[in-house]
């Protein structure tokens, strides 16, 4: 089989990765992430959130003075602890509020200076390469342009070209948003869209000159809901489930009542390990 025979596969990965079931195009805008910045910062910079981040970073060797580009950096989830480890970090995001939260946290922890660049990734123009390039849970958003067109190949090429030694990409969901018990209750046995998406991303990276390693890891994922009804509705929507019988809904609610825990401001939280996809490319 020759490379030109892969045209149908190339068409397969030309869709908007940022959108899961229940999402709309607002998720691809800076305004959406501006509104989420404070809550996300509070979560990732909490003692538990930071412990999860440090555990992930310990999978890799980090050198003092190593240059790191953190693409779709959010509120500094990885940029701040990497700076504290002695890396020279440049952080970029199209959300001004995310960068604001990053700066506040860096100042709070007296972290070495982190250069912040507000830019949409497809419109960015970095003239130098970095020892390590990170894209943590943001590939879908950065691969969509301001006109909501999918440009995954171009986004991957830019990441790779910015890489001097290694590129690390984390996809937050490599499997269904539901845990095994939820899927059993709902009778969900089809291959989840999230698994198919991982295969598509792997092919896209190969198609654009990379030879990535792929590791499926498990990391904690947390939901926060105001009540049981919201939990049911959100989880059904995120899983693409359109119709649920009253009996099944009641069984699902009974399960959630057992596993949901009290959270701040009378909310409820659900935390369980989810499968994530870790792509690493070594130059």
NORTABEL-V913011 format. One record per pair of residues at least 24 apart in sequence whose ideal C-beta (glycine too) atoms are under 10 Angstrom apart, sorted by the first residue. I is the first residue (numbers start at 1). J is the second residue. D is the distance in Angstrom with one decimal. If there is no record, write none. Layout:
i=I j=J d=D
i=I j=J d=D
//
This chain:
i=3 j=207 d=8.2
i=6 j=203 d=8.2
i=6 j=206 d=9.4
i=6 j=207 d=6.8
i=9 j=200 d=8.5
i=9 j=203 d=5.9
i=9 j=204 d=8.9
i=9 j=206 d=9.9
i=9 j=207 d=7.6
i=10 j=153 d=7.9
i=10 j=203 d=8.6
i=10 j=204 d=8.2
i=10 j=207 d=6.5
i=12 j=196 d=9.3
i=12 j=199 d=9.5
i=12 j=200 d=6.1
i=12 j=203 d=7.8
i=12 j=204 d=9.0
i=13 j=143 d=9.6
i=13 j=150 d=8.3
i=13 j=152 d=5.7
i=13 j=153 d=7.6
i=13 j=156 d=9.8
i=13 j=197 d=9.0
i=13 j=199 d=9.5
i=13 j=200 d=4.6
i=13 j=201 d=7.3
i=13 j=202 d=9.7
i=13 j=203 d=6.5
i=13 j=204 d=4.5
i=13 j=205 d=9.8
i=13 j=207 d=7.9
i=14 j=149 d=9.1
i=14 j=150 d=5.4
i=14 j=151 d=8.4
i=14 j=152 d=6.9
i=14 j=153 d=7.8
i=14 j=200 d=9.7
i=14 j=204 d=9.1
i=15 j=144 d=9.8
i=15 j=150 d=5.3
i=15 j=152 d=8.3
i=15 j=197 d=9.3
i=15 j=200 d=8.5
i=16 j=140 d=7.3
i=16 j=141 d=9.6
i=16 j=143 d=8.2
i=16 j=144 d=5.5
i=16 j=148 d=7.0
i=16 j=149 d=8.2
i=16 j=150 d=4.8
i=16 j=151 d=9.8
i=16 j=152 d=9.0
i=17 j=139 d=6.3
i=17 j=140 d=3.5
i=17 j=141 d=8.3
i=17 j=142 d=9.4
i=17 j=143 d=5.8
i=17 j=144 d=7.5
i=17 j=150 d=7.0
i=17 j=152 d=6.3
i=17 j=155 d=9.2
i=17 j=171 d=8.9
i=17 j=197 d=6.7
i=17 j=200 d=8.3
i=17 j=201 d=7.6
i=17 j=204 d=9.5
i=18 j=138 d=8.7
i=18 j=139 d=8.4
i=18 j=140 d=3.3
i=18 j=141 d=4.7
i=18 j=142 d=8.6
i=18 j=143 d=7.5
i=18 j=144 d=5.5
i=18 j=148 d=9.4
i=18 j=150 d=8.8
i=19 j=140 d=7.4
i=19 j=141 d=9.7
i=19 j=144 d=8.6
i=19 j=148 d=9.4
i=19 j=150 d=9.7
i=20 j=140 d=8.5
i=20 j=173 d=7.5
i=20 j=177 d=7.5
i=20 j=193 d=7.7
i=20 j=194 d=7.9
i=20 j=197 d=9.2
i=20 j=237 d=9.1
i=20 j=238 d=6.2
i=20 j=239 d=9.1
i=20 j=240 d=8.4
i=21 j=177 d=8.2
i=21 j=193 d=7.4
i=21 j=194 d=9.9
i=21 j=236 d=9.1
i=21 j=237 d=6.2
i=21 j=238 d=5.7
i=21 j=239 d=6.2
i=21 j=240 d=3.8
i=21 j=241 d=8.2
i=21 j=242 d=9.4
i=22 j=177 d=9.5
i=22 j=233 d=9.2
i=22 j=234 d=7.6
i=22 j=235 d=9.6
i=22 j=236 d=8.5
i=22 j=237 d=3.4
i=22 j=238 d=5.3
i=22 j=239 d=8.5
i=22 j=240 d=7.8
i=22 j=241 d=9.8
i=23 j=140 d=9.5
i=23 j=237 d=8.9
i=23 j=238 d=8.5
i=25 j=144 d=8.7
i=25 j=148 d=5.2
i=27 j=140 d=8.4
i=27 j=141 d=7.2
i=27 j=144 d=9.1
i=28 j=94 d=9.6
i=28 j=120 d=9.8
i=28 j=140 d=8.3
i=28 j=141 d=6.0
i=28 j=142 d=9.6
i=28 j=143 d=9.7
i=28 j=144 d=4.7
i=28 j=145 d=8.8
i=28 j=146 d=8.6
i=28 j=147 d=9.9
i=28 j=148 d=5.9
i=28 j=149 d=10.0
i=28 j=150 d=9.9
i=29 j=94 d=8.5
i=29 j=95 d=9.1
i=29 j=141 d=9.1
i=29 j=144 d=9.6
i=29 j=146 d=8.6
i=29 j=148 d=8.9
i=30 j=93 d=8.5
i=30 j=94 d=4.7
i=30 j=95 d=4.9
i=30 j=96 d=7.1
i=30 j=97 d=8.3
i=30 j=98 d=8.7
i=30 j=118 d=8.6
i=30 j=120 d=8.0
i=30 j=141 d=9.8
i=30 j=146 d=9.5
i=31 j=95 d=8.4
i=31 j=97 d=9.3
i=32 j=95 d=8.3
i=32 j=141 d=9.0
i=33 j=72 d=9.0
i=33 j=74 d=7.7
i=33 j=75 d=9.6
i=33 j=93 d=7.6
i=33 j=94 d=7.5
i=33 j=95 d=3.9
i=33 j=96 d=9.4
i=33 j=97 d=7.2
i=33 j=98 d=5.8
i=33 j=138 d=9.5
i=33 j=141 d=7.8
i=34 j=94 d=9.5
i=34 j=95 d=5.2
i=34 j=96 d=6.6
i=34 j=97 d=4.0
i=34 j=98 d=7.4
i=34 j=100 d=9.0
i=35 j=95 d=9.3
i=35 j=97 d=7.7
i=36 j=74 d=9.0
i=36 j=75 d=9.2
i=36 j=95 d=8.3
i=36 j=97 d=8.3
i=36 j=98 d=8.3
i=37 j=74 d=7.9
i=37 j=75 d=5.9
i=37 j=93 d=9.5
i=37 j=95 d=6.3
i=37 j=96 d=8.8
i=37 j=97 d=3.8
i=37 j=98 d=4.8
i=37 j=99 d=8.7
i=37 j=100 d=7.1
i=37 j=101 d=5.0
i=37 j=102 d=9.2
i=38 j=75 d=8.3
i=38 j=97 d=7.5
i=38 j=98 d=9.8
i=38 j=100 d=9.4
i=38 j=101 d=6.7
i=38 j=104 d=9.9
i=39 j=75 d=9.5
i=39 j=101 d=9.9
i=39 j=224 d=8.1
i=40 j=74 d=6.2
i=40 j=75 d=5.5
i=40 j=77 d=8.1
i=40 j=95 d=9.9
i=40 j=97 d=9.7
i=40 j=98 d=7.7
i=40 j=101 d=7.6
i=41 j=74 d=8.0
i=41 j=75 d=3.6
i=41 j=76 d=7.6
i=41 j=77 d=8.6
i=41 j=97 d=9.1
i=41 j=98 d=8.0
i=41 j=100 d=9.1
i=41 j=101 d=3.9
i=41 j=102 d=8.0
i=41 j=104 d=7.7
i=41 j=105 d=6.6
i=42 j=75 d=8.7
i=42 j=101 d=8.9
i=42 j=264 d=9.2
i=43 j=75 d=9.0
i=43 j=77 d=9.1
i=43 j=222 d=6.9
i=43 j=224 d=8.3
i=44 j=74 d=7.3
i=44 j=75 d=6.2
i=44 j=76 d=7.9
i=44 j=77 d=4.3
i=44 j=78 d=8.9
i=44 j=80 d=9.2
i=44 j=81 d=10.0
i=44 j=101 d=9.3
i=44 j=105 d=8.9
i=45 j=75 d=7.1
i=45 j=76 d=7.6
i=45 j=77 d=7.9
i=45 j=80 d=7.6
i=45 j=81 d=9.6
i=45 j=101 d=8.4
i=45 j=102 d=9.8
i=45 j=104 d=9.4
i=45 j=105 d=5.4
i=45 j=108 d=8.4
i=45 j=109 d=8.7
i=48 j=220 d=8.1
i=48 j=222 d=8.8
i=48 j=271 d=9.0
i=49 j=77 d=7.8
i=49 j=220 d=9.1
i=49 j=222 d=8.6
i=50 j=77 d=8.8
i=50 j=80 d=8.7
i=50 j=81 d=6.9
i=50 j=105 d=9.9
i=50 j=109 d=9.7
i=51 j=220 d=9.6
i=52 j=77 d=9.4
i=52 j=219 d=6.4
i=52 j=220 d=5.8
i=52 j=221 d=9.8
i=52 j=222 d=9.5
i=53 j=77 d=5.9
i=53 j=78 d=6.3
i=53 j=80 d=8.9
i=53 j=81 d=5.8
i=53 j=82 d=9.5
i=53 j=136 d=9.3
i=53 j=219 d=9.7
i=54 j=78 d=10.0
i=54 j=81 d=6.1
i=54 j=84 d=9.8
i=54 j=85 d=9.3
i=55 j=219 d=8.2
i=55 j=220 d=9.6
i=56 j=81 d=9.7
i=56 j=136 d=8.7
i=56 j=168 d=9.9
i=56 j=170 d=8.0
i=56 j=217 d=8.1
i=56 j=219 d=6.8
i=56 j=276 d=9.3
i=56 j=278 d=8.8
i=57 j=81 d=6.3
i=57 j=82 d=7.0
i=57 j=85 d=7.5
i=57 j=87 d=10.0
i=57 j=134 d=10.0
i=59 j=168 d=9.3
i=59 j=215 d=8.8
i=59 j=217 d=8.1
i=59 j=278 d=8.0
i=59 j=280 d=9.4
i=60 j=132 d=8.1
i=60 j=134 d=10.0
i=60 j=166 d=8.2
i=60 j=168 d=7.3
i=60 j=280 d=8.4
i=62 j=86 d=7.5
i=62 j=87 d=6.0
i=62 j=131 d=9.5
i=62 j=132 d=8.1
i=63 j=87 d=7.8
i=63 j=131 d=7.7
i=63 j=132 d=9.4
i=63 j=165 d=9.9
i=64 j=88 d=9.2
i=65 j=131 d=8.9
i=66 j=130 d=8.6
i=66 j=131 d=4.7
i=66 j=132 d=6.4
i=66 j=164 d=9.9
i=66 j=165 d=8.5
i=67 j=128 d=8.1
i=67 j=129 d=8.2
i=67 j=130 d=4.5
i=67 j=131 d=4.7
i=67 j=132 d=7.4
i=67 j=133 d=9.5
i=67 j=164 d=7.6
i=67 j=165 d=9.3
i=68 j=114 d=9.6
i=68 j=130 d=6.0
i=68 j=131 d=6.8
i=68 j=132 d=4.8
i=68 j=133 d=7.6
i=68 j=134 d=6.5
i=68 j=168 d=9.6
i=69 j=115 d=9.7
i=69 j=117 d=9.2
i=69 j=124 d=9.7
i=69 j=126 d=7.0
i=69 j=128 d=9.1
i=69 j=129 d=8.6
i=69 j=130 d=4.1
i=69 j=131 d=8.9
i=69 j=132 d=7.4
i=69 j=133 d=4.8
i=69 j=134 d=7.0
i=69 j=135 d=9.2
i=69 j=159 d=8.8
i=69 j=162 d=5.8
i=69 j=163 d=8.3
i=69 j=164 d=9.7
i=69 j=167 d=9.6
i=70 j=102 d=9.2
i=70 j=114 d=8.5
i=70 j=116 d=9.8
i=70 j=130 d=9.3
i=70 j=132 d=9.0
i=70 j=133 d=8.2
i=70 j=134 d=4.8
i=70 j=135 d=8.3
i=70 j=136 d=7.4
i=70 j=138 d=9.5
i=70 j=168 d=10.0
i=71 j=117 d=9.9
i=71 j=119 d=9.8
i=71 j=121 d=5.8
i=71 j=124 d=8.4
i=71 j=126 d=9.7
i=71 j=130 d=9.9
i=71 j=133 d=6.6
i=71 j=134 d=6.5
i=71 j=135 d=4.6
i=71 j=136 d=8.3
i=71 j=138 d=6.6
i=71 j=139 d=8.8
i=71 j=142 d=6.2
i=71 j=155 d=9.0
i=71 j=158 d=8.7
i=71 j=159 d=6.6
i=71 j=162 d=8.1
i=71 j=167 d=9.8
i=71 j=169 d=9.2
i=72 j=98 d=8.7
i=72 j=120 d=9.9
i=72 j=121 d=6.9
i=72 j=134 d=8.8
i=72 j=135 d=6.0
i=72 j=136 d=7.2
i=72 j=137 d=7.5
i=72 j=138 d=2.7
i=72 j=139 d=7.8
i=72 j=140 d=9.3
i=72 j=141 d=6.1
i=72 j=142 d=5.2
i=73 j=98 d=7.0
i=73 j=99 d=7.6
i=73 j=102 d=6.4
i=73 j=114 d=8.7
i=73 j=116 d=8.0
i=73 j=117 d=9.3
i=73 j=134 d=8.0
i=73 j=135 d=9.5
i=73 j=136 d=8.1
i=73 j=138 d=8.2
i=74 j=98 d=5.1
i=74 j=99 d=9.1
i=74 j=101 d=8.0
i=74 j=102 d=7.5
i=74 j=136 d=7.8
i=74 j=137 d=7.8
i=74 j=138 d=7.4
i=75 j=99 d=8.3
i=75 j=100 d=8.4
i=75 j=101 d=3.7
i=75 j=102 d=5.4
i=75 j=103 d=9.5
i=75 j=104 d=8.4
i=75 j=105 d=6.6
i=76 j=101 d=6.8
i=76 j=102 d=3.4
i=76 j=103 d=7.9
i=76 j=104 d=8.7
i=76 j=105 d=5.1
i=76 j=106 d=6.3
i=76 j=109 d=9.4
i=76 j=111 d=8.5
i=76 j=114 d=7.3
i=76 j=116 d=9.1
i=77 j=101 d=9.9
i=77 j=102 d=8.7
i=77 j=105 d=9.3
i=77 j=134 d=9.9
i=77 j=136 d=6.8
i=77 j=137 d=8.4
i=78 j=134 d=6.0
i=78 j=136 d=5.7
i=78 j=137 d=9.8
i=78 j=168 d=9.4
i=78 j=170 d=9.3
i=79 j=105 d=9.0
i=79 j=106 d=7.7
i=79 j=111 d=8.6
i=79 j=114 d=5.5
i=79 j=115 d=9.7
i=79 j=116 d=8.5
i=79 j=134 d=8.5
i=79 j=136 d=9.7
i=80 j=105 d=5.3
i=80 j=106 d=5.3
i=80 j=107 d=10.0
i=80 j=108 d=9.0
i=80 j=109 d=6.3
i=80 j=111 d=5.4
i=80 j=112 d=9.9
i=80 j=114 d=7.2
i=81 j=105 d=9.9
i=81 j=109 d=8.7
i=81 j=111 d=8.4
i=82 j=111 d=9.1
i=82 j=112 d=9.9
i=82 j=114 d=8.7
i=82 j=132 d=8.8
i=82 j=134 d=8.3
i=83 j=109 d=8.7
i=83 j=111 d=4.4
i=83 j=112 d=5.0
i=83 j=113 d=7.8
i=83 j=114 d=5.2
i=84 j=109 d=6.6
i=84 j=110 d=8.8
i=84 j=111 d=5.2
i=84 j=112 d=7.5
i=85 j=111 d=9.8
i=85 j=112 d=9.7
i=86 j=112 d=7.7
i=87 j=112 d=8.6
i=87 j=114 d=9.5
i=87 j=130 d=9.8
i=87 j=131 d=8.4
i=87 j=132 d=7.9
i=88 j=112 d=7.9
i=88 j=113 d=8.9
i=88 j=114 d=8.9
i=88 j=115 d=8.4
i=88 j=130 d=8.8
i=88 j=131 d=8.8
i=89 j=113 d=8.7
i=89 j=114 d=4.8
i=89 j=115 d=7.2
i=89 j=116 d=9.4
i=89 j=130 d=9.3
i=89 j=132 d=9.7
i=89 j=134 d=9.3
i=90 j=114 d=7.5
i=90 j=115 d=4.6
i=90 j=116 d=7.9
i=90 j=117 d=6.5
i=90 j=126 d=7.9
i=90 j=128 d=9.1
i=90 j=130 d=7.0
i=90 j=133 d=9.8
i=90 j=162 d=9.8
i=91 j=115 d=7.1
i=91 j=116 d=5.3
i=91 j=117 d=7.2
i=91 j=118 d=9.8
i=91 j=134 d=9.4
i=92 j=116 d=7.4
i=92 j=117 d=4.3
i=92 j=118 d=7.4
i=92 j=119 d=5.6
i=92 j=120 d=9.2
i=92 j=121 d=7.0
i=92 j=124 d=6.3
i=92 j=126 d=8.2
i=92 j=142 d=9.2
i=93 j=117 d=8.2
i=93 j=118 d=6.7
i=93 j=119 d=8.0
i=93 j=120 d=9.2
i=93 j=121 d=8.9
i=93 j=138 d=8.2
i=93 j=141 d=9.5
i=93 j=142 d=9.2
i=94 j=118 d=6.6
i=94 j=119 d=6.3
i=94 j=120 d=4.5
i=94 j=121 d=7.5
i=94 j=122 d=9.7
i=94 j=123 d=8.6
i=94 j=124 d=9.3
i=94 j=138 d=9.9
i=94 j=141 d=8.1
i=94 j=142 d=8.3
i=94 j=146 d=9.0
i=95 j=141 d=9.6
i=120 j=144 d=9.2
i=120 j=145 d=7.3
i=120 j=146 d=6.3
i=121 j=145 d=9.4
i=121 j=151 d=9.7
i=121 j=154 d=9.4
i=121 j=155 d=6.1
i=121 j=158 d=6.6
i=121 j=159 d=8.1
i=121 j=162 d=9.9
i=122 j=146 d=8.2
i=122 j=149 d=9.6
i=122 j=151 d=5.9
i=122 j=154 d=6.2
i=122 j=155 d=6.1
i=122 j=158 d=7.1
i=123 j=158 d=10.0
i=124 j=158 d=7.3
i=124 j=162 d=8.9
i=125 j=158 d=9.6
i=126 j=158 d=8.4
i=126 j=161 d=8.8
i=126 j=162 d=5.6
i=127 j=162 d=9.9
i=128 j=162 d=8.2
i=128 j=164 d=8.7
i=129 j=161 d=7.6
i=129 j=162 d=5.8
i=129 j=163 d=6.5
i=129 j=164 d=4.1
i=129 j=165 d=8.7
i=129 j=283 d=9.1
i=130 j=162 d=5.9
i=130 j=163 d=6.8
i=130 j=164 d=5.9
i=130 j=165 d=8.4
i=130 j=166 d=9.6
i=130 j=167 d=9.5
i=131 j=163 d=8.4
i=131 j=164 d=5.2
i=131 j=165 d=4.8
i=131 j=166 d=7.4
i=131 j=283 d=9.6
i=132 j=162 d=9.9
i=132 j=163 d=7.5
i=132 j=164 d=8.0
i=132 j=165 d=6.3
i=132 j=166 d=5.3
i=132 j=167 d=7.7
i=132 j=168 d=6.6
i=133 j=158 d=9.4
i=133 j=159 d=5.6
i=133 j=160 d=8.1
i=133 j=161 d=9.3
i=133 j=162 d=5.1
i=133 j=163 d=4.6
i=133 j=164 d=8.4
i=133 j=165 d=9.0
i=133 j=166 d=7.6
i=133 j=167 d=4.9
i=133 j=168 d=7.2
i=133 j=169 d=8.8
i=133 j=281 d=9.0
i=134 j=159 d=9.2
i=134 j=166 d=9.5
i=134 j=167 d=8.1
i=134 j=168 d=5.2
i=134 j=169 d=7.9
i=134 j=170 d=8.1
i=135 j=159 d=6.0
i=135 j=167 d=7.7
i=135 j=168 d=7.4
i=135 j=169 d=4.8
i=135 j=170 d=7.4
i=135 j=171 d=9.4
i=135 j=279 d=9.0
i=136 j=168 d=7.6
i=136 j=169 d=7.8
i=136 j=170 d=4.6
i=136 j=171 d=9.4
i=136 j=172 d=8.4
i=136 j=276 d=10.0
i=136 j=278 d=9.8
i=137 j=169 d=9.3
i=137 j=170 d=5.7
i=137 j=171 d=7.3
i=137 j=172 d=4.4
i=137 j=173 d=9.1
i=137 j=276 d=8.4
i=138 j=169 d=9.0
i=138 j=170 d=8.8
i=138 j=171 d=9.7
i=138 j=172 d=9.2
i=139 j=169 d=5.9
i=139 j=170 d=8.4
i=139 j=171 d=6.5
i=139 j=172 d=9.6
i=139 j=197 d=10.0
i=139 j=201 d=7.2
i=139 j=204 d=9.8
i=139 j=277 d=9.9
i=139 j=279 d=8.9
i=140 j=171 d=8.4
i=140 j=172 d=9.4
i=140 j=197 d=8.8
i=140 j=201 d=9.5
i=143 j=201 d=9.6
i=143 j=204 d=9.1
i=152 j=200 d=8.6
i=152 j=201 d=7.7
i=152 j=204 d=5.5
i=152 j=205 d=9.5
i=152 j=207 d=9.8
i=152 j=208 d=8.8
i=153 j=204 d=6.2
i=153 j=205 d=9.5
i=153 j=207 d=7.1
i=153 j=208 d=5.5
i=154 j=208 d=8.8
i=155 j=204 d=9.4
i=155 j=208 d=9.5
i=156 j=201 d=8.4
i=156 j=204 d=6.1
i=156 j=205 d=5.9
i=156 j=207 d=8.7
i=156 j=208 d=5.0
i=156 j=209 d=8.9
i=156 j=210 d=7.2
i=156 j=212 d=9.9
i=156 j=279 d=9.8
i=156 j=281 d=9.6
i=157 j=205 d=10.0
i=157 j=208 d=5.3
i=157 j=209 d=7.7
i=157 j=210 d=9.2
i=159 j=205 d=9.4
i=159 j=208 d=9.4
i=159 j=210 d=9.0
i=159 j=281 d=8.7
i=160 j=205 d=8.3
i=160 j=208 d=6.9
i=160 j=209 d=6.7
i=160 j=210 d=5.8
i=160 j=212 d=9.9
i=160 j=281 d=6.8
i=160 j=283 d=8.7
i=161 j=209 d=9.7
i=163 j=210 d=9.3
i=163 j=281 d=7.0
i=163 j=282 d=9.3
i=163 j=283 d=6.0
i=164 j=283 d=6.5
i=165 j=281 d=9.7
i=165 j=282 d=7.2
i=165 j=283 d=5.3
i=166 j=280 d=6.4
i=166 j=281 d=6.5
i=166 j=282 d=5.3
i=166 j=283 d=6.6
i=167 j=205 d=9.0
i=167 j=210 d=7.5
i=167 j=212 d=8.0
i=167 j=279 d=7.7
i=167 j=280 d=7.1
i=167 j=281 d=4.2
i=167 j=282 d=8.3
i=167 j=283 d=8.0
i=168 j=212 d=9.9
i=168 j=278 d=7.3
i=168 j=279 d=7.4
i=168 j=280 d=5.5
i=168 j=281 d=8.1
i=169 j=201 d=7.9
i=169 j=205 d=8.2
i=169 j=210 d=9.8
i=169 j=212 d=7.8
i=169 j=214 d=9.9
i=169 j=277 d=8.2
i=169 j=278 d=7.6
i=169 j=279 d=4.2
i=169 j=280 d=7.8
i=169 j=281 d=8.0
i=170 j=217 d=8.6
i=170 j=219 d=8.8
i=170 j=276 d=6.1
i=170 j=277 d=7.3
i=170 j=278 d=5.6
i=170 j=279 d=7.7
i=170 j=280 d=9.7
i=171 j=197 d=7.5
i=171 j=198 d=6.3
i=171 j=201 d=6.7
i=171 j=214 d=9.7
i=171 j=216 d=9.8
i=171 j=275 d=9.7
i=171 j=276 d=6.2
i=171 j=277 d=4.1
i=171 j=278 d=7.9
i=171 j=279 d=7.4
i=172 j=219 d=8.3
i=172 j=221 d=7.4
i=172 j=274 d=7.5
i=172 j=275 d=9.7
i=172 j=276 d=5.6
i=172 j=277 d=8.6
i=173 j=197 d=8.2
i=173 j=198 d=9.0
i=173 j=221 d=8.1
i=173 j=238 d=9.2
i=173 j=274 d=6.3
i=173 j=275 d=7.6
i=173 j=276 d=6.9
i=173 j=277 d=8.3
i=174 j=198 d=5.1
i=174 j=201 d=9.9
i=174 j=214 d=9.3
i=174 j=215 d=9.9
i=174 j=216 d=5.6
i=174 j=217 d=8.5
i=174 j=218 d=9.5
i=174 j=274 d=7.9
i=174 j=275 d=4.4
i=174 j=276 d=5.5
i=174 j=277 d=4.0
i=174 j=278 d=8.9
i=175 j=216 d=8.3
i=175 j=218 d=9.8
i=175 j=274 d=6.8
i=175 j=275 d=4.2
i=175 j=276 d=8.7
i=175 j=277 d=9.1
i=176 j=238 d=8.9
i=176 j=239 d=6.2
i=176 j=240 d=9.3
i=176 j=274 d=8.8
i=176 j=275 d=8.9
i=177 j=221 d=8.5
i=177 j=223 d=8.9
i=177 j=234 d=9.1
i=177 j=235 d=6.7
i=177 j=236 d=10.0
i=177 j=237 d=9.5
i=177 j=238 d=4.4
i=177 j=239 d=5.5
i=177 j=240 d=9.2
i=177 j=274 d=7.7
i=178 j=235 d=6.4
i=178 j=236 d=9.3
i=178 j=238 d=8.1
i=178 j=239 d=5.3
i=178 j=241 d=8.9
i=178 j=252 d=9.6
i=178 j=272 d=9.7
i=178 j=274 d=9.6
i=179 j=221 d=9.5
i=179 j=235 d=9.7
i=179 j=255 d=9.4
i=179 j=259 d=8.5
i=179 j=270 d=8.9
i=179 j=272 d=5.1
i=179 j=273 d=8.4
i=179 j=274 d=8.0
i=180 j=272 d=9.4
i=181 j=252 d=9.6
i=181 j=255 d=6.1
i=181 j=258 d=9.5
i=181 j=259 d=8.2
i=181 j=272 d=9.4
i=182 j=235 d=6.8
i=182 j=236 d=9.7
i=182 j=239 d=8.0
i=182 j=252 d=6.9
i=182 j=255 d=6.9
i=182 j=256 d=8.5
i=182 j=259 d=9.4
i=182 j=270 d=10.0
i=182 j=272 d=9.5
i=183 j=239 d=8.3
i=184 j=251 d=9.9
i=184 j=255 d=9.4
i=185 j=244 d=9.7
i=185 j=248 d=6.6
i=185 j=249 d=9.6
i=185 j=251 d=5.2
i=185 j=252 d=5.3
i=185 j=253 d=9.9
i=185 j=254 d=9.0
i=185 j=255 d=6.1
i=185 j=256 d=9.9
i=186 j=235 d=9.3
i=186 j=236 d=8.3
i=186 j=239 d=7.6
i=186 j=241 d=6.3
i=186 j=244 d=7.1
i=186 j=245 d=10.0
i=186 j=248 d=6.4
i=186 j=249 d=9.6
i=186 j=251 d=8.9
i=186 j=252 d=6.8
i=187 j=241 d=9.9
i=187 j=248 d=7.9
i=188 j=239 d=6.9
i=188 j=240 d=9.1
i=188 j=241 d=7.5
i=190 j=240 d=9.6
i=192 j=239 d=8.1
i=192 j=240 d=8.8
i=192 j=275 d=9.9
i=193 j=239 d=9.2
i=193 j=240 d=7.0
i=194 j=239 d=9.8
i=194 j=274 d=9.4
i=194 j=275 d=8.4
i=194 j=276 d=9.9
i=194 j=277 d=8.8
i=195 j=275 d=8.8
i=195 j=277 d=9.2
i=197 j=277 d=8.7
i=198 j=275 d=9.2
i=198 j=276 d=9.6
i=198 j=277 d=4.7
i=198 j=279 d=8.9
i=199 j=277 d=9.8
i=201 j=277 d=7.4
i=201 j=279 d=7.1
i=202 j=277 d=8.4
i=202 j=279 d=7.3
i=205 j=279 d=6.6
i=205 j=281 d=7.1
i=209 j=281 d=9.6
i=210 j=279 d=8.5
i=210 j=281 d=4.8
i=210 j=282 d=9.8
i=210 j=283 d=9.7
i=211 j=281 d=6.9
i=211 j=282 d=8.5
i=212 j=278 d=9.5
i=212 j=279 d=4.5
i=212 j=280 d=6.4
i=212 j=281 d=4.8
i=212 j=282 d=9.0
i=213 j=278 d=8.3
i=213 j=279 d=7.2
i=213 j=280 d=4.9
i=213 j=281 d=7.7
i=213 j=282 d=7.9
i=214 j=277 d=6.4
i=214 j=278 d=7.2
i=214 j=279 d=5.8
i=214 j=280 d=8.2
i=215 j=276 d=9.2
i=215 j=277 d=7.7
i=215 j=278 d=4.6
i=215 j=279 d=8.2
i=215 j=280 d=7.5
i=216 j=275 d=5.4
i=216 j=276 d=7.3
i=216 j=277 d=6.0
i=216 j=278 d=7.6
i=217 j=273 d=9.5
i=217 j=274 d=9.7
i=217 j=275 d=7.4
i=217 j=276 d=5.4
i=217 j=277 d=8.0
i=217 j=278 d=5.4
i=218 j=272 d=9.5
i=218 j=273 d=4.3
i=218 j=274 d=6.9
i=218 j=275 d=5.9
i=218 j=276 d=7.2
i=219 j=273 d=6.7
i=219 j=274 d=6.8
i=219 j=275 d=8.7
i=219 j=276 d=5.5
i=219 j=278 d=9.5
i=220 j=271 d=5.6
i=220 j=272 d=7.4
i=220 j=273 d=5.9
i=220 j=274 d=7.8
i=221 j=270 d=8.8
i=221 j=271 d=7.0
i=221 j=272 d=6.6
i=221 j=273 d=7.3
i=221 j=274 d=4.2
i=221 j=275 d=9.6
i=221 j=276 d=8.4
i=222 j=263 d=9.1
i=222 j=269 d=6.0
i=222 j=270 d=7.1
i=222 j=271 d=4.6
i=222 j=272 d=8.7
i=222 j=274 d=9.9
i=223 j=260 d=8.8
i=223 j=263 d=9.7
i=223 j=267 d=10.0
i=223 j=268 d=8.5
i=223 j=269 d=6.6
i=223 j=270 d=4.4
i=223 j=271 d=7.6
i=223 j=272 d=8.9
i=224 j=263 d=5.9
i=224 j=264 d=8.5
i=224 j=265 d=9.5
i=224 j=267 d=5.4
i=224 j=268 d=7.3
i=224 j=269 d=5.2
i=224 j=270 d=8.1
i=224 j=271 d=9.7
i=225 j=256 d=8.7
i=225 j=260 d=7.3
i=225 j=263 d=8.5
i=225 j=267 d=6.4
i=225 j=268 d=4.9
i=225 j=269 d=7.6
i=225 j=270 d=7.2
i=226 j=263 d=9.7
i=226 j=265 d=8.7
i=226 j=266 d=7.7
i=226 j=267 d=5.6
i=226 j=268 d=7.4
i=227 j=260 d=9.4
i=227 j=266 d=8.8
i=227 j=267 d=8.3
i=227 j=268 d=6.8
i=228 j=252 d=9.6
i=228 j=253 d=5.6
i=228 j=254 d=9.6
i=228 j=256 d=5.8
i=228 j=257 d=6.5
i=228 j=260 d=7.2
i=228 j=268 d=7.4
i=229 j=253 d=8.2
i=229 j=256 d=9.9
i=230 j=267 d=9.4
i=230 j=268 d=8.5
i=231 j=256 d=5.3
i=231 j=257 d=9.5
i=231 j=259 d=9.8
i=231 j=260 d=6.5
i=231 j=268 d=6.6
i=231 j=269 d=9.8
i=231 j=270 d=6.9
i=232 j=256 d=6.9
i=234 j=270 d=10.0
i=235 j=270 d=8.6
//
